[in-house]
Structure formats: structure tokens, C-alpha cells
Amino acid sequence: LPSQGPLAGTVVDFWHMVWQEKTSVIVMLTGLVEQNKIKCEQYWPEQEQVYGDFTVTLNNTWTSTGLVKRIFSLQKAGCALPRAVEQFHYLLWPDHGVPRNPSQLLCLVEAVNKRVLEAPAGPVLVHCSAGIGRTGTFIALDFLLKMGKAEGKVDVFRCVQQLREQRVSMVQTKEQYSFLYEALLEGLLCGNTGVPVESIASLVHSLREDETSGCNRVLEKEFKALQRFSELFQLLPCREAEKPRNQPKNRKPGILPADSCRPILMSSVNADGSPAYINAVFAS
């Protein structure tokens, strides 16, 4: 259920839609404010608040890197039983852009689907600001991952075309369209490699047993997938590292820092006045 982010005058309508469609999961892909512009009204309370006929209570909040998960209780006036609504608020997706890497977004898609399977209800409500770019890309990614696993093929063009027949400009930019392919590559080639904390000890024990027997299938499978994925991945531009004046500063010519990830040494400059270069990157 794609939607624009609520405005100050549409918050009541937003909760009305959540109740009417029996939605129990909301995916929010925008910040409230981005680049000093209001992108979405805060439609939830810090504790409890009444929006028209609806009382919304914030019961719990979990925060991790780039994601806030909130649990609400939604009560309509005149109805005896409240409903539980879970919001996944993803914070690492710039407007008109794409996340720096697909991994966390793939984890979000999986977490949302897991929650839906645990407690089936109405459609998942997905929104960003305008409800077309980030929203369309998220919905397309979810659909195409399921298609790839079920049918052994994907059709990105047809998927986006059908989305646009229902809502204008879904998957808004060429960058978002290209990102779909990158995310599908990682999601379908590598799969889910996450391990719950409580399972690490048993996994390490299993890996050691496999190593003793000389057949470590899990590690081999993961490393082969990593190698295949790395070969297909397009490297980011390294123009600064490739400049003649900086080449002597690289220990190995094939290991260069991408321009978008390298630290800028502001305290020292080159002869031409540009910031000094060092072979290093920010990693997260």
C-alpha cells in the first residue's frame, strides 16, 4: 500500500486508512526533515495522542544502526479492542537517491516479511515523502526478490512498468532503477548471511567440526559467493588515487580508495592547493 508521507492536515486520514485497511506494518523510508526541508509530519506520539477518532499509544521503541522500530497501539473510538501496529523507520535512504549499499535494505525487506508472516493482517503500508521514489523502489525490490526465488528469473522493467500504471513515477530516478539490479544481485546471489547472536556459538562449533573433517561447506559456499559478487560489482571511481602525483603514495596499484569514501586531509595541501591524499577509506 504505497502512500505519501502524512502532512499536518492528513495525519487523521493516515490513521483512518491504517485502521480501515487493517494494516499492522508501516515501512517509513524518509526522515521527518531532510536538507532543512520538512519531508513528513511526525504522525506518531512520544507517548499517547488522539488523532480524530483514533488514539495512538507508543508502547515500545528499538533503535539500531539506520533503523528505528516502534510498536503502537491503535484504538478507534467506540471499538472495544485496540490493534497493534509496528513501524519500521529506515533512516539511510536520501531523497531522490539510493542507500550506499543494499545490505541493510535487504535485511529490512526480510524483517518486514518475517513480521507479516508471524501475524498476517492487511497490506503493508509503505511511504517516504512523495510516495513514489523510495517507496516504489522498496516495493519493487520486495516483489522481485520473491519472483526470483519462486520462478528463477526477474523482470525489473515489467515490474516497474506495472507499478507506474498504478501510481505515477514509481521508482523515480535512473539511479533508483539501477540500484534495483544491484540489490537483486546481492539478495539473490548471496542470500541472507546474518546469524542471530544466540546462534553464534553453535555455528562456530559446527564450522570447527567441518574444518576437522576437511569439508567446510558453509565457509566455502559463502566465500565463493563473495568472490563471484566482488567480480561483478562495479568499483567506485578512484580518480584522486589515480593521479600521477598520488600514485607513489599507494602501496599496491590495484588497491585504491574510492573518491566518495576516502578521508580528506584538511590540515595539509598539495602544491596546487588541493587537499593532501592518503590511501584510506571510511568503512561502515
N, C-alpha and C positions, 0 to 999 in steps of 0.2 A: 504494500500500500504506500506508494510514493507520495510525499506531501512537501509543501514548502514549510520552512520554519515558521512557527507562530509569530504573528505581530501582536502588539499590545492589545489591539482590538479583536483578535481572533483566538485568544487563549481559551475562552469558554467554548468556542466552537471546536477547538482542537480536542479538548477533553470529552466533548459531546461525541465526536467521531470515534475516539478511543472506546468509549462505552458502547456506542451503537454497533460498532464492528466487532465487539468482543476481543479487542486487541490486548494481548498480555505482554508483548515485547515491543519496545521502541528502540530503534537504532538512530542515534543522533551523530551526524558527521561534520558538524560545524562548531566553532567556538561562538560564544554569545557576542563577542566583539573580535573582529579581525582587521588589522591595519587601521585601527581607530574608527572603524565603521561598525555599527550595530548590525549583526547578521541574523540574530534570532532573539526573541524575547525569552527571558527565563520563565518558563511556563510551569515550573515546579516550586514548591515552597522549601524553606530551610527546615521547617518543622511541619506545620499544618496550615492550610489555607483553603478558603472557599472560593470556587470559581463558578458563579451562577448556581446551578442545581448540584454541583459536584464538590465534594470535599476531598482534597488530596492530602495525604499524610506521608511524609518521608520516613520510612521505617529503618532503613539502613543504607550505608554507603561504603563501597570498597574502591580503593584507588591503587592503580598500578601504572607502570610506565605507559603514558599515552592513552590510558583508558580509565574512565570512572564508571562504576556500575552502581545504579541506585535502585532501591526497591520501594515502590509506592503502594499505598492502599488507596483505592479509588472507590468512593461511596457516593451513590446518587440519592438525592432526597426522595424519600418515600419507598426506597428499596431496603430490604432487611439486611442483605449480605453485601459486604464490600468485595471488591475484586483486587487481586494482586497484579501489579504492572511492573515489569522490570525494564529499566532503561540502560542501554549500552551507549555511553558517550565517548566517542573516539575523537582524540584531540590532535592527531598528527597528520591531518589532511588539509593543505592550504586550498583556499578558494581558487577555482579555475586551474588548479594544479593536481599533482598526484603525490602520494606518500613517497618518501625517499627509497623505501624498499617494500616489497609486497608481504614480507613475513608476518608482521603484526596484523595486517589487514586480513590475511588468510586465517590467522588464529581467531580473529573476531568473527569472521564468517562461520567458522566451525563452532565457536562458543554459542553464537546465536542459534544455529541449527540444533545444537545439543539441548539448549533450553527449550526450544519449540517441541522437540520430541519428548522431553520429560513432562511437559504439561501442554498438550495441544489446545489451542483456542482459535481465535480469529486470526486474520492476516497480520504479519509483522509490519509495523509502521516504520518506514524509513524516511528520514528527512535531513536536509542540510539547510541551506539558506533559501535559494530559489526552488530547490527540489528537483533539479534536473541533472547537474553535472556529477557531483559526488554521489548523489542518490542513485542516478541512473547507472553509474559505474559499479556501485556496490551490488545493485540488484542483478545487473548483467553478469558480474563475476560469480555470484551465488548460483544463478541459473546455469551458467556454462560449466562450472565445476561439477555440478550434478549431471549435466548432459555428458561430459567427458567420461565420468566414471560409469555411467549407465550404458552409453552407446559406443564408447571408444572413439568418439570424434567430437569436435566442437565446430560451431558456425557462428563466429563473432559478428560477421556482417548481418546475417539474418536476425540474430538476436537483437542487435541494436536497432535494426530497421523496424522490427515489430514493437519494440519499446517506444520508438518515436511515433509510431502510428497511434499510440495510446496517450502519449504525453510528449509535447514538443521539446526538441533539443536534448532528449535524454542522452547521456554520455556527451557532454557539451563540447569538449575540445579534442583536437587530434592527439594531444599528449595523453589524455584520459583513455582514448581509444587504443593507443599504443600500449599503455600501461596494462590494459586488459590482457594482452598477449603475454607480457612479462609475468603477470601474476598467475595466469593459467599455466605457463611453462613451469614455474616453481611449484604451484599447487599440485599439478598432475604428475610431474616428473619426480619431485622429492617427497610429496605427501606430508603427513604430519609426523614430525620427528620429536615433538615435545614429550617429556617424561614427567609425570607427577612426582613431586618431591618425595612422597611416601613410597614410591616405587624404585627410587634410585638404587637403594642397597641391593634389592633383589636383581635388578638389571646388571649391576656390576658383577654380582656373583655369577649370573648366567654368562656374561661375557668372558669371565675368567675360566669358567668350565669349557666354553667353546674354544678358547685360546689353548687350553691344555690339550684338547683333542685335536688341535690343528685345523679346526674348521669354524672360523668365527663369521658366520653368515650375516649377522646383523651389521657388524662393522664393515664388512666387505660391501654389502648392499648400499649402506649409507655413503661410503667413500666413493664408490663407483657413480652413484647418483650425483654426488658433489662434483666429481671430475667432469661428468657429462654436462652438468648445469654450468659450470665455470667456462667450459669451452664454447657454449652457446651464448653466454652473457656478453653483451656489448660493453666494453670498457668505457668509462667516462673520459672526457678529454683531459690530457695532461700537457697542455701547451706550455705552461711555465717551466715544467720539469724538462721539456724537450729543447728549450732554448739553449744555444751553444754556451752561453756564459754559465748556465747551471748544470750542464752535463758532467763536469768534473766533480760536482757535489753529490752525484748519485753513485752509490757503491756498485750496484748492478743495473745495467741499462734497461733491463726488462721489468724492473720493479720501480714504478714511478707513482707519485701521489697525484690523484685527480685534482683538478683545479678547484672543484666545488667542495672538496673535503680537507684541503691542506691548511695548516695554520699560517697566518700571515705575521711575519716578524716585523712589528711596527717600530721597534727601538733602533733598528739599523736599516740602511738602504744601500742599494747598488749605486754604481757610478752615475746611472741615468736618473736616479731619484726614486726608482721603484722599490717596493719592499723587498728585503732580503729573502732568499729562498732557503728552505730546508726540506729534506726528503722525509716527510712525516704526514700523517693524516689523523683527523678526528674520527674515531670509530665508536659506534653506539649500537 
